[in-house]
Amino acid sequence: MRPYTEAEGLPKADRTPYKAWSYDTASAKLYIPRLAPGQDRWFAAALSEQRGTAPSRLAVFAESPSNKRWEMVSVVDLDSKTLPNVTLDQNGYATAVAANDLQQLAAGPDLLRAAVLDNFATGGANTGTKVFAPTEASKRQIHVHDTTGNQYGKLGTSVFAGATNRYTDAYALKTTDGGALILFSHTHTQTDTVARLGLQITPNKDDRAWLHDVPRSSIQYTFVCNDAATVPAKGAPSRLIGYTCARTDASGPPAASRQPNLA
């Protein structure tokens, strides 16, 4: 039997009250594609938390081939209340397109994913600002790179990098300009490291489940993120219209001894 260790929980006074996220089914805007026999079944939905309000999230629901159950497999917070112009036929059905068809689209999910990772890793210096127009979502990722990368000054570094991505599925719907709305996922890491011996990073309360209260000389955080972008048929840059990230892991070697803290 594999041994397990129970980590400390947050004291009640430090816990943020849990609020389940929900959406109003009556006001959901559905994008249901016509699919050929044998294709995996899925659809996208623009969701609002309350009836009468503009959609704030784009979600993908897919049917699991193994148990035929429908699951929400992706959800992205939108920066704008203006939805992409998805092409609908006379019966209201959307058109699914191959997300990696580079003969029809200016960029596929692999290039979009690389550009997102570049926004975090370099501030968009290599591919991020070339692939994406300067939308709020792209600017926010670059801001994360700029501010987090300098958070310790001369006492330490914070470096972003891509990581093994388990979620390689991408979903695409044709838009009225001939391009596509593409929903995809990426995984990245943020590695914080002290600049020299004698310094340490003290985990904060939100990291206790992974790191306990043990000071570290380096901590690597892992984030899994969902992204949404509109991609033209050719020529113009793509537009990142939203992304949502969650920390899924943290690890790092203990510091040699208790020394001055970076955090």
C-alpha positions in Angstrom: 0.0 0.0 0.0 1.3 3.4 -0.9 1.8 5.7 2.2 0.2 9.1 2.3 1.0 12.1 4.5 -1.7 14.5 5.5 -0.7 18.2 5.2 -1.8 21.0 7.4 -5.0 22.8 6.5 -5.7 26.5 6.8 -7.0 27.7 10.2 -10.7 28.6 9.9 -9.9 32.4 10.3 -7.7 32.2 7.2 -10.1 30.4 4.9 -11.9 32.3 2.1 -15.6 31.4 2.1 -16.2 28.9 -0.6 -18.5 30.1 -3.4 -19.5 27.6 -6.1 -19.4 29.0 -9.6 -22.7 28.5 -11.4 -24.2 29.8 -14.7 -27.7 30.5 -15.8 -28.8 27.9 -18.3 -31.7 29.9 -19.7 -29.4 32.7 -21.0 -26.5 30.4 -22.2 -25.7 31.0 -25.9 -24.9 27.6 -27.4 -22.6 26.9 -30.4 -23.5 23.4 -31.5 -21.5 22.2 -34.5 -22.7 19.7 -37.1 -20.4 16.7 -36.8 -19.9 13.8 -39.1 -20.7 10.3 -37.9 -18.0 8.9 -35.7 -16.6 12.3 -34.7 -16.2 13.1 -31.0 -19.3 15.1 -29.9 -18.8 18.5 -28.3 -20.2 22.0 -28.2 -19.3 25.4 -26.9 -21.3 27.8 -24.8 -21.1 31.4 -23.8 -22.2 31.6 -20.1 -23.5 34.2 -17.8 -23.6 34.0 -14.0 -27.0 35.7 -13.8 -30.0 36.0 -16.2 -30.0 39.2 -18.1 -26.2 39.8 -17.9 -23.7 39.5 -20.8 -21.7 36.3 -21.1 -18.4 36.4 -19.2 -17.1 32.9 -20.0 -16.7 30.5 -22.9 -16.9 26.8 -22.1 -16.5 23.6 -24.0 -18.6 20.5 -23.2 -17.6 17.2 -24.6 -19.0 13.7 -24.5 -16.6 11.1 -23.0 -16.2 8.3 -25.6 -15.8 5.7 -22.7 -18.9 6.4 -20.7 -21.0 8.6 -23.0 -21.3 11.3 -20.2 -21.1 15.0 -21.0 -18.4 17.0 -19.1 -17.2 20.6 -19.1 -13.7 20.2 -20.3 -12.7 23.8 -20.6 -13.8 27.2 -19.4 -12.2 30.6 -20.2 -12.9 34.0 -18.6 -13.5 36.6 -21.3 -12.0 40.1 -21.3 -14.8 41.5 -23.4 -18.5 41.0 -23.4 -18.6 41.1 -27.2 -18.6 37.5 -28.4 -16.7 36.3 -31.4 -18.8 36.2 -34.6 -19.3 32.4 -35.0 -20.8 31.3 -38.3 -24.3 29.8 -38.0 -26.3 28.1 -40.7 -30.0 28.7 -41.4 -30.9 26.2 -38.6 -28.6 27.8 -36.1 -25.8 25.2 -36.1 -22.2 26.2 -35.9 -19.5 24.8 -38.2 -16.6 22.9 -36.6 -13.2 23.3 -38.3 -9.9 21.5 -37.9 -8.0 23.6 -35.4 -4.6 22.6 -37.0 -5.6 23.2 -40.6 -2.9 25.7 -41.5 -4.1 25.8 -45.1 -7.3 27.4 -43.9 -6.1 29.3 -40.8 -3.2 31.6 -40.0 -2.3 29.8 -36.8 -3.0 26.5 -35.2 -3.1 25.5 -31.5 0.6 24.6 -31.4 1.6 28.1 -32.5 -0.9 29.8 -30.3 0.3 27.7 -27.3 3.9 28.6 -28.1 3.0 32.3 -28.3 1.2 32.2 -25.0 4.1 30.5 -23.3 6.4 33.2 -24.9 4.3 35.9 -23.4 5.0 34.5 -19.9 8.6 33.5 -20.5 10.0 36.5 -22.4 7.2 39.1 -22.3 6.3 38.2 -25.9 9.8 39.1 -27.3 10.1 36.1 -29.6 6.7 34.9 -30.9 4.1 36.3 -28.5 3.8 39.8 -29.9 4.2 38.5 -33.4 1.4 35.9 -33.3 -1.0 38.0 -31.1 -2.4 41.5 -31.5 -2.1 43.5 -28.2 -5.4 42.5 -26.6 -6.1 42.8 -22.9 -5.4 39.1 -22.4 -2.0 39.3 -24.1 -1.1 42.4 -22.2 -2.0 40.8 -18.9 0.2 37.8 -19.6 3.1 40.1 -20.5 2.4 42.1 -17.3 2.7 38.9 -15.3 6.1 38.3 -16.8 7.3 41.8 -16.2 6.1 42.1 -12.6 6.7 38.6 -11.3 10.1 38.3 -13.0 11.3 41.3 -10.9 9.5 40.6 -7.6 12.6 39.7 -5.7 14.9 42.3 -7.1 18.6 41.3 -6.6 17.7 38.6 -4.0 16.2 36.1 -6.3 14.8 35.2 -9.7 11.4 34.1 -11.1 11.5 32.3 -14.5 8.6 31.1 -16.6 8.8 28.1 -18.9 6.6 25.7 -20.7 5.8 22.3 -19.2 4.4 18.9 -20.3 0.9 19.5 -21.4 -1.6 16.7 -20.8 -4.5 18.6 -22.4 -3.7 18.7 -26.1 -7.3 18.7 -27.4 -8.3 21.9 -29.3 -11.8 22.9 -30.4 -12.4 25.3 -33.2 -15.5 27.0 -34.7 -15.7 28.8 -38.0 -16.2 32.6 -37.7 -17.9 35.0 -40.2 -14.5 36.4 -41.4 -13.4 33.0 -42.6 -11.2 32.3 -39.6 -12.0 30.4 -36.4 -12.5 30.7 -32.7 -10.0 28.2 -31.1 -10.2 27.0 -27.5 -7.1 25.2 -26.3 -5.0 24.6 -23.1 -1.4 25.0 -22.0 0.8 24.2 -19.0 3.6 26.4 -17.7 5.8 26.6 -14.7 7.1 29.5 -12.6 10.4 28.8 -10.8 11.4 31.1 -8.0 15.1 30.7 -6.8 17.2 32.6 -4.2 20.2 34.5 -5.6 22.7 33.0 -3.0 23.2 30.8 -0.1 21.8 32.2 3.1 18.5 33.3 1.6 15.2 31.3 1.7 11.7 31.5 0.4 8.9 30.9 3.0 5.8 29.3 1.4 2.6 31.3 1.9 -0.6 29.9 3.3 -2.0 29.0 -0.1 1.0 26.8 -0.8 0.8 24.8 2.5 -0.9 21.8 0.9 2.2 21.2 -1.2 5.1 22.8 0.7 4.0 22.8 4.3 5.7 25.6 6.2 9.2 24.5 5.2 11.5 27.3 3.9 12.8 26.6 0.4 15.8 27.6 -1.6 13.8 27.2 -4.8 10.1 26.6 -5.6 8.6 25.5 -8.9 4.9 26.2 -9.3 2.9 24.5 -12.1 -0.1 26.1 -13.7 -2.7 24.6 -16.1 -4.5 27.2 -18.2 -7.4 27.4 -20.7 -7.1 29.9 -23.5 -9.4 31.3 -26.2 -8.2 33.0 -29.4 -9.7 34.2 -32.7 -7.6 33.3 -35.6 -8.0 34.9 -39.1 -7.9 32.8 -42.3 -4.5 34.4 -43.2 -2.4 37.4 -42.9 -3.5 39.4 -39.8 -2.3 38.4 -36.3 -4.6 36.3 -34.0 -6.3 37.8 -31.0 -6.1 36.2 -27.5 -9.6 37.0 -26.0 -9.2 35.4 -22.7 -7.4 32.8 -20.5 -7.9 31.2 -17.1 -5.1 29.6 -15.0 -5.0 27.5 -11.9 -2.0 26.4 -9.8 -1.9 22.6 -9.7 1.4 21.8 -8.1 4.4 23.3 -6.2 7.6 21.7 -5.1 11.2 22.6 -4.2 14.2 21.7 -2.1 14.3 22.8 1.6 16.7 25.6 2.4 19.9 24.6 4.2 18.9 26.5 7.4 16.6 29.3 8.5 17.9 32.5 7.0 16.4 35.9 6.0 13.2 35.4 4.0 12.4 36.6 0.5 8.7 36.1 1.0 
